[in-house]
């Protein structure tokens, strides 16, 4: 359980960084929420495939998951 909490914290940070890297104007709670979801998708999903790695790898995967969710979110926003 502590690992999941740490993953959520890392995901929140990754979401913030991802919104800045992708130049997306989101408020902090939304950016953190996207990051946490991205961490769950990127961190937990891809982590099952990896047997060796550290928190730096988890952060990179959370960042990738966050950026993927932001990209999808942008695509759906343009359709409206």
N, CA, C and O atoms as a Tinker XYZ file with bonds, in Angstrom:
   320  protein
     1  N      0.806000   -1.206000    0.000000    73     2
     2  CA     0.000000    0.000000    0.000000    64     1     3
     3  C      0.850000    1.271000    0.000000    63     2     4     5
     4  O      0.497000    2.231000   -0.685000    81     3
     5  N      1.973000    1.311000    0.754000    73     3     6
     6  CA     2.799000    2.520000    0.692000    64     5     7
     7  C      3.355000    2.772000   -0.709000    63     6     8     9
     8  O      3.553000    3.922000   -1.101000    81     7
     9  N      3.604000    1.707000   -1.457000    73     7    10
    10  CA     4.091000    1.869000   -2.827000    64     9    11
    11  C      3.066000    2.535000   -3.712000    63    10    12    13
    12  O      3.421000    3.323000   -4.589000    81    11
    13  N      1.793000    2.229000   -3.496000    73    11    14
    14  CA     0.728000    2.851000   -4.282000    64    13    15
    15  C      0.603000    4.328000   -3.949000    63    14    16    17
    16  O      0.373000    5.146000   -4.840000    81    15
    17  N      0.751000    4.677000   -2.684000    73    15    18
    18  CA     0.703000    6.083000   -2.273000    64    17    19
    19  C      1.877000    6.844000   -2.874000    63    18    20    21
    20  O      1.714000    7.963000   -3.361000    81    19
    21  N      3.048000    6.243000   -2.841000    73    19    22
    22  CA     4.226000    6.882000   -3.430000    64    21    23
    23  C      4.049000    7.038000   -4.938000    63    22    24    25
    24  O      4.454000    8.049000   -5.512000    81    23
    25  N      3.453000    6.052000   -5.570000    73    23    26
    26  CA     3.184000    6.137000   -6.996000    64    25    27
    27  C      2.226000    7.295000   -7.302000    63    26    28    29
    28  O      2.386000    7.979000   -8.312000    81    27
    29  N      1.243000    7.513000   -6.442000    73    27    30
    30  CA     0.310000    8.626000   -6.621000    64    29    31
    31  C      1.027000    9.965000   -6.477000    63    30    32    33
    32  O      0.752000   10.898000   -7.232000    81    31
    33  N      1.937000   10.066000   -5.524000    73    31    34
    34  CA     2.697000   11.305000   -5.326000    64    33    35
    35  C      3.603000   11.563000   -6.530000    63    34    36    37
    36  O      3.681000   12.684000   -7.033000    81    35
    37  N      4.282000   10.518000   -6.982000    73    35    38
    38  CA     5.136000   10.647000   -8.169000    64    37    39
    39  C      4.282000   11.015000   -9.381000    63    38    40    41
    40  O      4.688000   11.845000  -10.195000    81    39
    41  N      3.120000   10.413000   -9.505000    73    39    42
    42  CA     2.222000   10.714000  -10.615000    64    41    43
    43  C      1.756000   12.148000  -10.600000    63    42    44    45
    44  O      1.660000   12.776000  -11.655000    81    43
    45  N      1.461000   12.690000   -9.414000    73    43    46
    46  CA     1.040000   14.086000   -9.317000    64    45    47
    47  C      2.149000   15.014000   -9.801000    63    46    48    49
    48  O      1.889000   15.976000  -10.524000    81    47
    49  N      3.368000   14.727000   -9.407000    73    47    50
    50  CA     4.508000   15.525000   -9.866000    64    49    51
    51  C      4.701000   15.367000  -11.375000    63    50    52    53
    52  O      4.974000   16.341000  -12.078000    81    51
    53  N      4.558000   14.142000  -11.863000    73    51    54
    54  CA     4.724000   13.894000  -13.297000    64    53    55
    55  C      3.635000   14.595000  -14.100000    63    54    56    57
    56  O      3.904000   15.093000  -15.193000    81    55
    57  N      2.425000   14.643000  -13.583000    73    55    58
    58  CA     1.353000   15.352000  -14.277000    64    57    59
    59  C      1.643000   16.827000  -14.396000    63    58    60    61
    60  O      1.403000   17.431000  -15.442000    81    59
    61  N      2.161000   17.417000  -13.322000    73    59    62
    62  CA     2.530000   18.833000  -13.363000    64    61    63
    63  C      3.623000   19.068000  -14.400000    63    62    64    65
    64  O      3.526000   19.982000  -15.218000    81    63
    65  N      4.669000   18.232000  -14.361000    73    63    66
    66  CA     5.776000   18.375000  -15.313000    64    65    67
    67  C      5.288000   18.154000  -16.748000    63    66    68    69
    68  O      5.694000   18.871000  -17.662000    81    67
    69  N      4.419000   17.164000  -16.940000    73    67    70
    70  CA     3.916000   16.855000  -18.286000    64    69    71
    71  C      3.119000   18.018000  -18.863000    63    70    72    73
    72  O      3.243000   18.320000  -20.050000    81    71
    73  N      2.294000   18.682000  -18.033000    73    71    74
    74  CA     1.524000   19.815000  -18.548000    64    73    75
    75  C      2.436000   20.967000  -18.935000    63    74    76    77
    76  O      2.151000   21.700000  -19.882000    81    75
    77  N      3.532000   21.127000  -18.202000    73    75    78
    78  CA     4.480000   22.203000  -18.545000    64    77    79
    79  C      5.263000   21.851000  -19.801000    63    78    80    81
    80  O      5.483000   22.713000  -20.653000    81    79
    81  N      5.686000   20.596000  -19.929000    73    79    82
    82  CA     6.430000   20.181000  -21.125000    64    81    83
    83  C      5.577000   20.280000  -22.385000    63    82    84    85
    84  O      6.074000   20.628000  -23.456000    81    83
    85  N      4.291000   19.970000  -22.249000    73    83    86
    86  CA     3.396000   19.988000  -23.405000    64    85    87
    87  C      2.702000   21.334000  -23.572000    63    86    88    89
    88  O      1.862000   21.500000  -24.457000    81    87
    89  N      3.054000   22.296000  -22.719000    73    87    90
    90  CA     2.496000   23.653000  -22.764000    64    89    91
    91  C      0.972000   23.647000  -22.732000    63    90    92    93
    92  O      0.314000   24.312000  -23.533000    81    91
    93  N      0.430000   22.885000  -21.791000    73    91    94
    94  CA    -1.014000   22.793000  -21.597000    64    93    95
    95  C     -1.375000   23.655000  -20.393000    63    94    96    97
    96  O     -0.755000   23.543000  -19.335000    81    95
    97  N     -2.370000   24.507000  -20.555000    73    95    98
    98  CA    -2.783000   25.396000  -19.485000    64    97    99
    99  C     -3.879000   24.726000  -18.658000    63    98   100   101
   100  O     -5.062000   24.822000  -18.984000    81    99
   101  N     -3.475000   24.050000  -17.591000    73    99   102
   102  CA    -4.401000   23.386000  -16.681000    64   101   103
   103  C     -4.160000   23.894000  -15.273000    63   102   104   105
   104  O     -3.044000   24.275000  -14.919000    81   103
   105  N     -5.222000   23.895000  -14.471000    73   103   106
   106  CA    -5.027000   24.238000  -13.074000    64   105   107
   107  C     -4.303000   23.083000  -12.384000    63   106   108   109
   108  O     -4.284000   21.959000  -12.886000    81   107
   109  N     -3.718000   23.370000  -11.248000    73   107   110
   110  CA    -2.878000   22.392000  -10.549000    64   109   111
   111  C     -3.616000   21.103000  -10.176000    63   110   112   113
   112  O     -3.073000   20.020000  -10.391000    81   111
   113  N     -4.850000   21.180000   -9.616000    73   111   114
   114  CA    -5.527000   19.917000   -9.278000    64   113   115
   115  C     -5.797000   19.032000  -10.503000    63   114   116   117
   116  O     -5.686000   17.809000  -10.418000    81   115
   117  N     -6.148000   19.642000  -11.636000    73   115   118
   118  CA    -6.384000   18.848000  -12.854000    64   117   119
   119  C     -5.095000   18.212000  -13.343000    63   118   120   121
   120  O     -5.081000   17.042000  -13.726000    81   119
   121  N     -4.011000   18.980000  -13.331000    73   119   122
   122  CA    -2.716000   18.450000  -13.763000    64   121   123
   123  C     -2.286000   17.295000  -12.860000    63   122   124   125
   124  O     -1.769000   16.282000  -13.332000    81   123
   125  N     -2.505000   17.459000  -11.564000    73   123   126
   126  CA    -2.135000   16.396000  -10.630000    64   125   127
   127  C     -3.025000   15.171000  -10.815000    63   126   128   129
   128  O     -2.546000   14.040000  -10.728000    81   127
   129  N     -4.310000   15.384000  -11.067000    73   127   130
   130  CA    -5.220000   14.264000  -11.297000    64   129   131
   131  C     -4.844000   13.474000  -12.535000    63   130   132   133
   132  O     -4.849000   12.243000  -12.526000    81   131
   133  N     -4.518000   14.189000  -13.599000    73   131   134
   134  CA    -4.072000   13.518000  -14.822000    64   133   135
   135  C     -2.784000   12.751000  -14.548000    63   134   136   137
   136  O     -2.593000   11.640000  -15.043000    81   135
   137  N     -1.907000   13.353000  -13.759000    73   135   138
   138  CA    -0.651000   12.684000  -13.423000    64   137   139
   139  C     -0.858000   11.411000  -12.634000    63   138   140   141
   140  O     -0.194000   10.405000  -12.888000    81   139
   141  N     -1.774000   11.443000  -11.678000    73   139   142
   142  CA    -2.043000   10.245000  -10.877000    64   141   143
   143  C     -2.625000    9.153000  -11.765000    63   142   144   145
   144  O     -2.216000    7.995000  -11.673000    81   143
   145  N     -3.578000    9.512000  -12.624000    73   143   146
   146  CA    -4.132000    8.511000  -13.545000    64   145   147
   147  C     -3.056000    8.004000  -14.504000    63   146   148   149
   148  O     -2.991000    6.812000  -14.806000    81   147
   149  N     -2.218000    8.920000  -14.976000    73   147   150
   150  CA    -1.119000    8.511000  -15.851000    64   149   151
   151  C     -0.142000    7.591000  -15.148000    63   150   152   153
   152  O      0.388000    6.654000  -15.746000    81   151
   153  N      0.094000    7.864000  -13.874000    73   151   154
   154  CA     0.993000    7.001000  -13.102000    64   153   155
   155  C      0.404000    5.613000  -12.945000    63   154   156   157
   156  O      1.112000    4.611000  -13.037000    81   155
   157  N     -0.907000    5.563000  -12.706000    73   155   158
   158  CA    -1.547000    4.254000  -12.578000    64   157   159
   159  C     -1.489000    3.497000  -13.892000    63   158   160   161
   160  O     -1.200000    2.300000  -13.913000    81   159
   161  N     -1.763000    4.194000  -14.993000    73   159   162
   162  CA    -1.694000    3.532000  -16.299000    64   161   163
   163  C     -0.258000    3.206000  -16.691000    63   162   164   165
   164  O      0.067000    2.063000  -17.013000    81   163
   165  N      0.591000    4.219000  -16.658000    73   163   166
   166  CA     1.975000    4.026000  -17.087000    64   165   167
   167  C      2.808000    3.256000  -16.087000    63   166   168   169
   168  O      3.564000    2.357000  -16.457000    81   167
   169  N      2.672000    3.607000  -14.827000    73   167   170
   170  CA     3.498000    2.992000  -13.800000    64   169   171
   171  C      3.120000    1.562000  -13.486000    63   170   172   173
   172  O      3.967000    0.669000  -13.514000    81   171
   173  N      1.858000    1.342000  -13.189000    73   171   174
   174  CA     1.441000   -0.015000  -12.827000    64   173   175
   175  C      1.346000   -0.936000  -14.037000    63   174   176   177
   176  O      1.780000   -2.086000  -13.986000    81   175
   177  N      0.777000   -0.423000  -15.126000    73   175   178
   178  CA     0.615000   -1.261000  -16.320000    64   177   179
   179  C      1.940000   -1.710000  -16.901000    63   178   180   181
   180  O      2.145000   -2.900000  -17.142000    81   179
   181  N      2.829000   -0.779000  -17.125000    73   179   182
   182  CA     4.113000   -1.137000  -17.716000    64   181   183
   183  C      5.070000   -1.756000  -16.705000    63   182   184   185
   184  O      5.983000   -2.497000  -17.067000    81   183
   185  N      4.848000   -1.444000  -15.451000    73   183   186
   186  CA     5.712000   -2.030000  -14.423000    64   185   187
   187  C      5.542000   -3.538000  -14.326000    63   186   188   189
   188  O      6.473000   -4.253000  -13.957000    81   187
   189  N      4.352000   -4.017000  -14.659000    73   187   190
   190  CA     4.138000   -5.468000  -14.661000    64   189   191
   191  C      5.037000   -6.144000  -15.678000    63   190   192   193
   192  O      5.440000   -7.292000  -15.492000    81   191
   193  N      5.350000   -5.439000  -16.749000    73   191   194
   194  CA     6.211000   -6.002000  -17.781000    64   193   195
   195  C      7.688000   -5.933000  -17.408000    63   194   196   197
   196  O      8.516000   -6.661000  -17.955000    81   195
   197  N      7.998000   -5.058000  -16.480000    73   195   198
   198  CA     9.399000   -4.877000  -16.080000    64   197   199
   199  C      9.658000   -5.579000  -14.757000    63   198   200   201
   200  O      8.829000   -5.531000  -13.848000    81   199
   201  N     10.782000   -6.216000  -14.652000    73   199   202
   202  CA    11.133000   -6.857000  -13.388000    64   201   203
   203  C     12.208000   -6.068000  -12.648000    63   202   204   205
   204  O     12.337000   -6.186000  -11.430000    81   203
   205  N     12.964000   -5.278000  -13.366000    73   203   206
   206  CA    14.036000   -4.504000  -12.745000    64   205   207
   207  C     13.782000   -3.035000  -13.027000    63   206   208   209
   208  O     13.455000   -2.663000  -14.154000    81   207
   209  N     13.924000   -2.230000  -12.048000    73   207   210
   210  CA    13.754000   -0.795000  -12.230000    64   209   211
   211  C     13.714000   -0.100000  -10.897000    63   210   212   213
   212  O     13.575000   -0.735000   -9.852000    81   211
   213  N     13.834000    1.179000  -10.938000    73   211   214
   214  CA    13.796000    1.964000   -9.704000    64   213   215
   215  C     12.746000    3.040000   -9.811000    63   214   216   217
   216  O     11.912000    3.030000  -10.716000    81   215
   217  N     12.796000    3.972000   -8.876000    73   215   218
   218  CA    11.800000    5.052000   -8.860000    64   217   219
   219  C     11.995000    6.004000  -10.030000    63   218   220   221
   220  O     11.044000    6.666000  -10.446000    81   219
   221  N     13.214000    6.088000  -10.573000    73   219   222
   222  CA    13.438000    6.935000  -11.742000    64   221   223
   223  C     12.684000    6.369000  -12.946000    63   222   224   225
   224  O     12.107000    7.119000  -13.734000    81   223
   225  N     12.692000    5.043000  -13.080000    73   223   226
   226  CA    11.947000    4.389000  -14.153000    64   225   227
   227  C     10.453000    4.596000  -13.938000    63   226   228   229
   228  O      9.721000    4.867000  -14.890000    81   227
   229  N      9.999000    4.470000  -12.700000    73   227   230
   230  CA     8.589000    4.677000  -12.380000    64   229   231
   231  C      8.173000    6.106000  -12.719000    63   230   232   233
   232  O      7.092000    6.324000  -13.266000    81   231
   233  N      9.029000    7.087000  -12.394000    73   231   234
   234  CA     8.715000    8.473000  -12.726000    64   233   235
   235  C      8.632000    8.656000  -14.237000    63   234   236   237
   236  O      7.722000    9.323000  -14.730000    81   235
   237  N      9.571000    8.073000  -14.976000    73   235   238
   238  CA     9.560000    8.201000  -16.436000    64   237   239
   239  C      8.295000    7.574000  -17.023000    63   238   240   241
   240  O      7.700000    8.133000  -17.944000    81   239
   241  N      7.885000    6.434000  -16.508000    73   239   242
   242  CA     6.663000    5.794000  -16.989000    64   241   243
   243  C      5.425000    6.609000  -16.615000    63   242   244   245
   244  O      4.495000    6.729000  -17.412000    81   243
   245  N      5.414000    7.165000  -15.410000    73   243   246
   246  CA     4.298000    8.018000  -14.983000    64   245   247
   247  C      4.233000    9.270000  -15.854000    63   246   248   249
   248  O      3.146000    9.714000  -16.223000    81   247
   249  N      5.379000    9.830000  -16.177000    73   247   250
   250  CA     5.435000   11.000000  -17.042000    64   249   251
   251  C      4.898000   10.659000  -18.432000    63   250   252   253
   252  O      4.131000   11.429000  -19.010000    81   251
   253  N      5.300000    9.512000  -18.965000    73   251   254
   254  CA     4.796000    9.079000  -20.268000    64   253   255
   255  C      3.298000    8.840000  -20.259000    63   254   256   257
   256  O      2.598000    9.218000  -21.199000    81   255
   257  N      2.805000    8.217000  -19.203000    73   255   258
   258  CA     1.368000    7.997000  -19.087000    64   257   259
   259  C      0.599000    9.303000  -18.979000    63   258   260   261
   260  O     -0.474000    9.448000  -19.565000    81   259
   261  N      1.144000   10.254000  -18.231000    73   259   262
   262  CA     0.499000   11.562000  -18.095000    64   261   263
   263  C      0.461000   12.287000  -19.432000    63   262   264   265
   264  O     -0.559000   12.872000  -19.797000    81   263
   265  N      1.553000   12.248000  -20.152000    73   263   266
   266  CA     1.605000   12.924000  -21.453000    64   265   267
   267  C      0.637000   12.272000  -22.440000    63   266   268   269
   268  O      0.022000   12.966000  -23.249000    81   267
   269  N      0.498000   10.958000  -22.382000    73   267   270
   270  CA    -0.447000   10.274000  -23.260000    64   269   271
   271  C     -1.882000   10.683000  -22.940000    63   270   272   273
   272  O     -2.683000   10.901000  -23.849000    81   271
   273  N     -2.209000   10.787000  -21.657000    73   271   274
   274  CA    -3.555000   11.213000  -21.277000    64   273   275
   275  C     -3.826000   12.661000  -21.672000    63   274   276   277
   276  O     -4.925000   12.996000  -22.112000    81   275
   277  N     -2.819000   13.515000  -21.512000    73   275   278
   278  CA    -2.977000   14.914000  -21.932000    64   277   279
   279  C     -3.198000   14.984000  -23.427000    63   278   280   281
   280  O     -4.040000   15.754000  -23.887000    81   279
   281  N     -2.468000   14.204000  -24.193000    73   279   282
   282  CA    -2.628000   14.192000  -25.639000    64   281   283
   283  C     -4.046000   13.759000  -26.019000    63   282   284   285
   284  O     -4.680000   14.369000  -26.880000    81   283
   285  N     -4.534000   12.701000  -25.369000    73   283   286
   286  CA    -5.903000   12.247000  -25.635000    64   285   287
   287  C     -6.924000   13.311000  -25.237000    63   286   288   289
   288  O     -7.892000   13.559000  -25.957000    81   287
   289  N     -6.697000   13.932000  -24.088000    73   287   290
   290  CA    -7.605000   14.975000  -23.604000    64   289   291
   291  C     -7.668000   16.138000  -24.589000    63   290   292   293
   292  O     -8.745000   16.671000  -24.858000    81   291
   293  N     -6.509000   16.532000  -25.129000    73   291   294
   294  CA    -6.476000   17.612000  -26.117000    64   293   295
   295  C     -7.248000   17.230000  -27.375000    63   294   296   297
   296  O     -7.945000   18.066000  -27.949000    81   295
   297  N     -7.132000   15.998000  -27.802000    73   295   298
   298  CA    -7.823000   15.548000  -29.010000    64   297   299
   299  C     -9.333000   15.599000  -28.820000    63   298   300   301
   300  O    -10.057000   16.002000  -29.731000    81   299
   301  N     -9.815000   15.195000  -27.650000    73   299   302
   302  CA   -11.256000   15.213000  -27.386000    64   301   303
   303  C    -11.760000   16.625000  -27.190000    63   302   304   305
   304  O    -12.914000   16.909000  -27.508000    81   303
   305  N    -10.926000   17.528000  -26.671000    73   303   306
   306  CA   -11.338000   18.921000  -26.485000    64   305   307
   307  C    -11.516000   19.612000  -27.832000    63   306   308   309
   308  O    -12.395000   20.463000  -27.970000    81   307
   309  N    -10.722000   19.274000  -28.806000    73   307   310
   310  CA   -10.808000   19.906000  -30.125000    64   309   311
   311  C    -12.066000   19.493000  -30.876000    63   310   312   313
   312  O    -12.538000   20.221000  -31.749000    81   311
   313  N    -12.604000   18.337000  -30.540000    73   311   314
   314  CA   -13.812000   17.847000  -31.229000    64   313   315
   315  C    -15.059000   18.583000  -30.790000    63   314   316   317
   316  O    -16.066000   18.564000  -31.497000    81   315
   317  N    -15.016000   19.230000  -29.639000    73   315   318
   318  CA   -16.203000   19.922000  -29.134000    64   317   319
   319  C    -16.457000   21.186000  -29.847000    63   318   320
   320  O    -17.421000   21.886000  -29.539000    81   319
